[in-house]
Amino acid sequence: MNSSDFHPFIEFLHADLGLSTEVVELAQKQQALLLNHLPIILWQYGLVTLTQLNTMFDWLENAPASDQISPLS
């Protein structure tokens, strides 16, 4: 899966949660198998608050199917 497949979520992380490109890239490097783990990785490394983590889960739950991130095939 390439980065364009989860671009809407990355945009959400930048625009709505104010996460820097560096923070998101760090989490992406740690995440090799499932992109769905990105929110947990960000939280695990202390890069987002629990409130931000919950906001990410809310976004993922309510995002249109075309904006959803999905596991690698």
N, CA, C and O atoms as CSV, one atom per row, in Angstrom:
chain,resi,resn,atom,element,x,y,z
A,1,MET,N,N,0.848,-1.171,0.000
A,1,MET,CA,C,0.000,0.000,0.000
A,1,MET,C,C,0.890,1.229,0.000
A,1,MET,O,O,1.866,1.301,0.746
A,2,ASN,N,N,0.552,2.186,-0.832
A,2,ASN,CA,C,1.365,3.394,-0.864
A,2,ASN,C,C,0.708,4.503,-0.058
A,2,ASN,O,O,-0.428,4.373,0.397
A,3,SER,N,N,1.433,5.582,0.108
A,3,SER,CA,C,0.968,6.657,0.986
A,3,SER,C,C,-0.315,7.307,0.508
A,3,SER,O,O,-1.056,7.861,1.320
A,4,SER,N,N,-0.604,7.257,-0.791
A,4,SER,CA,C,-1.836,7.877,-1.283
A,4,SER,C,C,-3.072,7.143,-0.784
A,4,SER,O,O,-4.158,7.722,-0.756
A,5,ASP,N,N,-2.931,5.873,-0.388
A,5,ASP,CA,C,-4.064,5.101,0.105
A,5,ASP,C,C,-4.554,5.570,1.467
A,5,ASP,O,O,-5.715,5.347,1.808
A,6,PHE,N,N,-3.708,6.207,2.244
A,6,PHE,CA,C,-4.139,6.694,3.545
A,6,PHE,C,C,-3.913,8.193,3.693
A,6,PHE,O,O,-3.860,8.717,4.806
A,7,HIS,N,N,-3.782,8.875,2.565
A,7,HIS,CA,C,-3.558,10.317,2.551
A,7,HIS,C,C,-4.620,11.109,3.325
A,7,HIS,O,O,-4.255,12.040,4.044
A,8,PRO,N,N,-5.922,10.784,3.211
A,8,PRO,CA,C,-6.912,11.563,3.970
A,8,PRO,C,C,-6.663,11.523,5.481
A,8,PRO,O,O,-6.850,12.528,6.166
A,9,PHE,N,N,-6.244,10.372,5.999
A,9,PHE,CA,C,-5.973,10.274,7.431
A,9,PHE,C,C,-4.744,11.094,7.807
A,9,PHE,O,O,-4.739,11.755,8.846
A,10,ILE,N,N,-3.710,11.059,6.983
A,10,ILE,CA,C,-2.501,11.849,7.243
A,10,ILE,C,C,-2.847,13.332,7.239
A,10,ILE,O,O,-2.370,14.087,8.086
A,11,GLU,N,N,-3.674,13.746,6.288
A,11,GLU,CA,C,-4.117,15.148,6.247
A,11,GLU,C,C,-4.866,15.517,7.520
A,11,GLU,O,O,-4.681,16.609,8.058
A,12,PHE,N,N,-5.710,14.610,8.004
A,12,PHE,CA,C,-6.432,14.828,9.258
A,12,PHE,C,C,-5.449,15.000,10.418
A,12,PHE,O,O,-5.624,15.889,11.252
A,13,LEU,N,N,-4.426,14.162,10.474
A,13,LEU,CA,C,-3.435,14.261,11.552
A,13,LEU,C,C,-2.746,15.619,11.540
A,13,LEU,O,O,-2.515,16.211,12.594
A,14,HIS,N,N,-2.421,16.110,10.354
A,14,HIS,CA,C,-1.761,17.412,10.234
A,14,HIS,C,C,-2.732,18.557,10.528
A,14,HIS,O,O,-2.455,19.410,11.371
A,15,ALA,N,N,-3.849,18.572,9.842
A,15,ALA,CA,C,-4.768,19.714,9.894
A,15,ALA,C,C,-5.559,19.792,11.195
A,15,ALA,O,O,-5.657,20.861,11.797
A,16,ASP,N,N,-6.117,18.678,11.627
A,16,ASP,CA,C,-7.005,18.712,12.786
A,16,ASP,C,C,-6.277,18.525,14.113
A,16,ASP,O,O,-6.656,19.119,15.123
A,17,LEU,N,N,-5.239,17.704,14.110
A,17,LEU,CA,C,-4.516,17.443,15.359
A,17,LEU,C,C,-3.207,18.206,15.458
A,17,LEU,O,O,-2.576,18.218,16.515
A,18,GLY,N,N,-2.793,18.837,14.378
A,18,GLY,CA,C,-1.592,19.662,14.410
A,18,GLY,C,C,-0.293,18.886,14.537
A,18,GLY,O,O,0.704,19.423,15.019
A,19,LEU,N,N,-0.292,17.620,14.107
A,19,LEU,CA,C,0.934,16.825,14.196
A,19,LEU,C,C,1.888,17.213,13.074
A,19,LEU,O,O,1.471,17.461,11.943
A,20,SER,N,N,3.153,17.261,13.400
A,20,SER,CA,C,4.157,17.641,12.404
A,20,SER,C,C,4.423,16.484,11.447
A,20,SER,O,O,4.120,15.328,11.744
A,21,THR,N,N,4.984,16.814,10.317
A,21,THR,CA,C,5.364,15.806,9.330
A,21,THR,C,C,6.364,14.833,9.939
A,21,THR,O,O,6.302,13.631,9.680
A,22,GLU,N,N,7.281,15.345,10.743
A,22,GLU,CA,C,8.305,14.497,11.356
A,22,GLU,C,C,7.686,13.452,12.277
A,22,GLU,O,O,8.105,12.295,12.273
A,23,VAL,N,N,6.694,13.855,13.063
A,23,VAL,CA,C,6.034,12.931,13.989
A,23,VAL,C,C,5.335,11.825,13.205
A,23,VAL,O,O,5.459,10.648,13.544
A,24,VAL,N,N,4.611,12.194,12.174
A,24,VAL,CA,C,3.888,11.207,11.371
A,24,VAL,C,C,4.864,10.273,10.662
A,24,VAL,O,O,4.630,9.066,10.605
A,25,GLU,N,N,5.947,10.812,10.126
A,25,GLU,CA,C,6.941,9.975,9.448
A,25,GLU,C,C,7.602,9.002,10.412
A,25,GLU,O,O,7.866,7.856,10.048
A,26,LEU,N,N,7.872,9.440,11.636
A,26,LEU,CA,C,8.451,8.545,12.639
A,26,LEU,C,C,7.514,7.375,12.894
A,26,LEU,O,O,7.945,6.222,12.923
A,27,ALA,N,N,6.249,7.667,13.076
A,27,ALA,CA,C,5.282,6.602,13.327
A,27,ALA,C,C,5.163,5.667,12.127
A,27,ALA,O,O,5.049,4.453,12.295
A,28,GLN,N,N,5.190,6.222,10.927
A,28,GLN,CA,C,5.084,5.395,9.729
A,28,GLN,C,C,6.282,4.462,9.584
A,28,GLN,O,O,6.130,3.336,9.111
A,29,LYS,N,N,7.452,4.905,9.976
A,29,LYS,CA,C,8.640,4.050,9.896
A,29,LYS,C,C,8.520,2.873,10.854
A,29,LYS,O,O,9.003,1.778,10.564
A,30,GLN,N,N,7.875,3.099,11.993
A,30,GLN,CA,C,7.716,2.048,12.987
A,30,GLN,C,C,6.604,1.074,12.602
A,30,GLN,O,O,6.508,-0.017,13.162
A,31,GLN,N,N,5.789,1.462,11.671
A,31,GLN,CA,C,4.598,0.712,11.306
A,31,GLN,C,C,4.790,0.075,9.942
A,31,GLN,O,O,4.621,0.744,8.922
A,32,ALA,N,N,5.136,-1.186,9.903
A,32,ALA,CA,C,5.412,-1.823,8.624
A,32,ALA,C,C,4.265,-2.702,8.117
A,32,ALA,O,O,4.119,-2.860,6.905
A,33,LEU,N,N,3.463,-3.267,8.990
A,33,LEU,CA,C,2.470,-4.239,8.547
A,33,LEU,C,C,1.081,-3.657,8.313
A,33,LEU,O,O,0.524,-3.805,7.225
A,34,LEU,N,N,0.525,-3.005,9.310
A,34,LEU,CA,C,-0.835,-2.494,9.183
A,34,LEU,C,C,-0.878,-1.003,9.445
A,34,LEU,O,O,-0.448,-0.536,10.500
A,35,LEU,N,N,-1.391,-0.266,8.494
A,35,LEU,CA,C,-1.497,1.179,8.667
A,35,LEU,C,C,-2.515,1.535,9.736
A,35,LEU,O,O,-2.482,2.640,10.278
A,36,ASN,N,N,-3.419,0.614,10.047
A,36,ASN,CA,C,-4.400,0.873,11.096
A,36,ASN,C,C,-3.741,1.049,12.460
A,36,ASN,O,O,-4.374,1.561,13.383
A,37,HIS,N,N,-2.503,0.643,12.603
A,37,HIS,CA,C,-1.804,0.779,13.880
A,37,HIS,C,C,-1.213,2.169,14.093
A,37,HIS,O,O,-0.719,2.470,15.180
A,38,LEU,N,N,-1.259,3.011,13.080
A,38,LEU,CA,C,-0.644,4.336,13.170
A,38,LEU,C,C,-1.113,5.125,14.392
A,38,LEU,O,O,-0.268,5.692,15.085
A,39,PRO,N,N,-2.406,5.193,14.695
A,39,PRO,CA,C,-2.818,5.944,15.890
A,39,PRO,C,C,-2.188,5.400,17.178
A,39,PRO,O,O,-1.745,6.173,18.028
A,40,ILE,N,N,-2.148,4.087,17.320
A,40,ILE,CA,C,-1.580,3.474,18.522
A,40,ILE,C,C,-0.085,3.748,18.617
A,40,ILE,O,O,0.433,4.014,19.702
A,41,ILE,N,N,0.602,3.685,17.495
A,41,ILE,CA,C,2.044,3.958,17.498
A,41,ILE,C,C,2.312,5.392,17.933
A,41,ILE,O,O,3.202,5.641,18.747
A,42,LEU,N,N,1.549,6.330,17.397
A,42,LEU,CA,C,1.714,7.735,17.798
A,42,LEU,C,C,1.513,7.891,19.300
A,42,LEU,O,O,2.270,8.605,19.957
A,43,TRP,N,N,0.504,7.233,19.841
A,43,TRP,CA,C,0.206,7.328,21.274
A,43,TRP,C,C,1.270,6.594,22.101
A,43,TRP,O,O,1.707,7.090,23.139
A,44,GLN,N,N,1.678,5.418,21.635
A,44,GLN,CA,C,2.667,4.608,22.352
A,44,GLN,C,C,3.975,5.370,22.562
A,44,GLN,O,O,4.611,5.236,23.608
A,45,TYR,N,N,4.371,6.156,21.584
A,45,TYR,CA,C,5.609,6.924,21.681
A,45,TYR,C,C,5.404,8.281,22.343
A,45,TYR,O,O,6.325,9.097,22.395
A,46,GLY,N,N,4.202,8.522,22.847
A,46,GLY,CA,C,3.939,9.775,23.538
A,46,GLY,C,C,3.855,10.976,22.612
A,46,GLY,O,O,4.061,12.110,23.044
A,47,LEU,N,N,3.556,10.737,21.347
A,47,LEU,CA,C,3.513,11.816,20.366
A,47,LEU,C,C,2.133,12.452,20.258
A,47,LEU,O,O,1.991,13.534,19.689
A,48,VAL,N,N,1.116,11.787,20.800
A,48,VAL,CA,C,-0.233,12.350,20.858
A,48,VAL,C,C,-0.816,12.064,22.238
A,48,VAL,O,O,-0.385,11.146,22.937
A,49,THR,N,N,-1.791,12.862,22.606
A,49,THR,CA,C,-2.474,12.660,23.886
A,49,THR,C,C,-3.559,11.599,23.726
A,49,THR,O,O,-3.899,11.200,22.612
A,50,LEU,N,N,-4.091,11.154,24.852
A,50,LEU,CA,C,-5.194,10.201,24.816
A,50,LEU,C,C,-6.413,10.825,24.135
A,50,LEU,O,O,-7.147,10.144,23.419
A,51,THR,N,N,-6.622,12.102,24.360
A,51,THR,CA,C,-7.724,12.806,23.699
A,51,THR,C,C,-7.536,12.795,22.189
A,51,THR,O,O,-8.484,12.547,21.443
A,52,GLN,N,N,-6.307,13.066,21.733
A,52,GLN,CA,C,-6.033,13.032,20.296
A,52,GLN,C,C,-6.211,11.617,19.743
A,52,GLN,O,O,-6.719,11.445,18.635
A,53,LEU,N,N,-5.797,10.613,20.503
A,53,LEU,CA,C,-5.970,9.229,20.078
A,53,LEU,C,C,-7.451,8.921,19.881
A,53,LEU,O,O,-7.839,8.333,18.871
A,54,ASN,N,N,-8.270,9.318,20.841
A,54,ASN,CA,C,-9.712,9.096,20.718
A,54,ASN,C,C,-10.289,9.840,19.526
A,54,ASN,O,O,-11.181,9.331,18.847
A,55,THR,N,N,-9.788,11.039,19.268
A,55,THR,CA,C,-10.247,11.807,18.110
A,55,THR,C,C,-9.886,11.082,16.818
A,55,THR,O,O,-10.676,11.066,15.874
A,56,MET,N,N,-8.696,10.480,16.769
A,56,MET,CA,C,-8.301,9.709,15.587
A,56,MET,C,C,-9.239,8.527,15.377
A,56,MET,O,O,-9.674,8.264,14.256
A,57,PHE,N,N,-9.550,7.813,16.460
A,57,PHE,CA,C,-10.455,6.673,16.335
A,57,PHE,C,C,-11.840,7.119,15.884
A,57,PHE,O,O,-12.479,6.443,15.077
A,58,ASP,N,N,-12.306,8.248,16.399
A,58,ASP,CA,C,-13.601,8.783,15.956
A,58,ASP,C,C,-13.566,9.092,14.468
A,58,ASP,O,O,-14.505,8.778,13.736
A,59,TRP,N,N,-12.473,9.710,14.023
A,59,TRP,CA,C,-12.344,10.043,12.600
A,59,TRP,C,C,-12.367,8.776,11.755
A,59,TRP,O,O,-13.076,8.705,10.751
A,60,LEU,N,N,-11.591,7.776,12.164
A,60,LEU,CA,C,-11.536,6.531,11.408
A,60,LEU,C,C,-12.896,5.836,11.370
A,60,LEU,O,O,-13.278,5.266,10.348
A,61,GLU,N,N,-13.614,5.885,12.472
A,61,GLU,CA,C,-14.927,5.244,12.543
A,61,GLU,C,C,-15.944,5.931,11.634
A,61,GLU,O,O,-16.814,5.274,11.063
A,62,ASN,N,N,-15.835,7.241,11.502
A,62,ASN,CA,C,-16.827,8.014,10.763
A,62,ASN,C,C,-16.397,8.408,9.357
A,62,ASN,O,O,-17.182,9.006,8.621
A,63,ALA,N,N,-15.177,8.087,8.972
A,63,ALA,CA,C,-14.679,8.468,7.645
A,63,ALA,C,C,-15.415,7.684,6.563
A,63,ALA,O,O,-15.739,6.512,6.754
A,64,PRO,N,N,-15.678,8.329,5.431
A,64,PRO,CA,C,-16.267,7.591,4.304
A,64,PRO,C,C,-15.364,6.427,3.916
A,64,PRO,O,O,-14.153,6.478,4.130
A,65,ALA,N,N,-15.942,5.396,3.355
A,65,ALA,CA,C,-15.178,4.192,2.995
A,65,ALA,C,C,-13.980,4.518,2.114
A,65,ALA,O,O,-12.939,3.870,2.228
A,66,SER,N,N,-14.108,5.506,1.242
A,66,SER,CA,C,-12.993,5.848,0.354
A,66,SER,C,C,-11.826,6.481,1.102
A,66,SER,O,O,-10.703,6.492,0.599
A,67,ASP,N,N,-12.082,7.013,2.306
A,67,ASP,CA,C,-11.027,7.634,3.105
A,67,ASP,C,C,-10.445,6.688,4.143
A,67,ASP,O,O,-9.477,7.043,4.817
A,68,GLN,N,N,-10.998,5.511,4.289
A,68,GLN,CA,C,-10.547,4.566,5.299
A,68,GLN,C,C,-9.162,4.048,4.956
A,68,GLN,O,O,-8.826,3.865,3.786
A,69,ILE,N,N,-8.366,3.816,5.985
A,69,ILE,CA,C,-7.098,3.131,5.780
A,69,ILE,C,C,-7.371,1.654,5.996
A,69,ILE,O,O,-8.220,1.292,6.810
A,70,SER,N,N,-6.677,0.819,5.292
A,70,SER,CA,C,-6.961,-0.603,5.375
A,70,SER,C,C,-5.662,-1.393,5.442
A,70,SER,O,O,-4.597,-0.883,5.096
A,71,PRO,N,N,-5.758,-2.649,5.891
A,71,PRO,CA,C,-4.557,-3.481,5.981
A,71,PRO,C,C,-3.949,-3.729,4.610
A,71,PRO,O,O,-4.611,-3.610,3.579
A,72,LEU,N,N,-2.683,-4.074,4.632
A,72,LEU,CA,C,-2.003,-4.441,3.392
A,72,LEU,C,C,-2.627,-5.703,2.825
A,72,LEU,O,O,-3.064,-6.577,3.574
A,73,SER,N,N,-2.667,-5.799,1.525
A,73,SER,CA,C,-3.229,-6.998,0.887
A,73,SER,C,C,-2.150,-8.029,0.661
A,73,SER,O,O,-2.426,-9.107,0.135
